[in-house]
Amino acid sequence: MVTPMTSPPARPRSRTAPIVGLIVALGSAFLLPYLPGQAHQNIADVKQDLGVVLFEWIVALVILAIVLFWERLPLGSIGFRTPSWRDAGAMGIAIVAMFVATAIFSALTATASGATSAQIVAVPLTLRIALFLTAGFCEELMFRAYAIERLTLFTGKLWISGAVTVAFFTLAHVPRYGFHLSLVAVAIIAAFLTALYVWRRNFWVCAAMHAFVDCVGLVIAPLFGAGAH
């Protein structure tokens, strides 16, 4: 049975590699708005969405290359382990708790996303699927698996690493939401994803949870006129 990793994380052969990796993982999202056509993030912009998908996969491949060929560590060092039933159960608990928390927050504050249901539905379904799969894999690799594991090498504290990644993930969504109350909902989602990773130390369950959350926002909810966060 697969259990969460409790032993100290493996040390990269190069001291420089994890520093560069962290810059790529946590900093690349802040570079995105400066790329052509990405200044004002809008999920209803098809060309912009294609650019986001391409950019995030390039970043993910760079991080994987750093782990395998520069740090010379296995992917298990960033949580790539076969999920167990306990991992699946933990994900289920996290999903329910997160949706309850965000629903309560949205009801109290009346937050709304920048794109309407009609605008989201107008985006081709294949692209919306690509968006939530990309977010699930690439963003969890960037902000959870790699960032938390490598920050823990420097801080020695999982909770510090988790708090840092929640802050970076939330701020990376400022170009899309601005400094609006909707950003708090993003922080809530980030906190639950981070807690799940710290709890289970498994990349795949976090990637699945993130993809599911975005699938609800991009594919399921717009069909009922609920919009997406």
Summary of the structure (lengths in Angstrom):
residues: 229
radius of gyration: 17.1
end to end distance: 35.6
largest distance: 51.1
contacts: 748
relative contact order: 0.17
helix: 73%
strand: 0%
